[in-house]
Structures are given as C-alpha cells and as structure tokens.
C-alpha cells in the first residue's frame, strides 16, 4: 500500500480504470493545502516500482507518505523512508 498527495483538483487517474498494477485506490481526505490524499494497493516488488506504476496514472504526485510496503510473498516487509 502506498499513499501520496495529489496536487490537482481532479484527483482521478488519467485512465479509468488505472493500469493493471493498481489493485485498488481511494481518497482519504485532504491536507492543509487542499491537496487530495490518495492511497493505492499496488502490485510491485519495490517502492521504486510502485512509484513508477502510480506515476503512469497520477503523474503530478508531489509527496509520498508511505512508511512501509507490505510484501505479500512471505518475505520480510520493506521499510520505506518518506521522500
């Protein structure tokens, strides 16, 4: 799972449905700058892969907020630093 701030008024993805690696997405609110807070479950092996997948449909991402990526392959979770 990954979340980010979407700086555009229209927070929908560029295509609907978004690319096949976006397993689900939703808006959870807004920050003090009125940027939408979006969350997605992404089929990816790393944070960098998830970032590329998200940017296909939301290229304007301003700030990633995720702290962890859940690894559903049975391996240890990968801890992610805010960038």
Secondary structure, 3 states (H helix, E strand, C coil): CEEEEECCCCCCCCCCCCCCCEEEEEEEEECCCCCEEEEEEECCCCHHHHHHHHHHHCCCEEEECCCEECCCCCCCCEECCCC
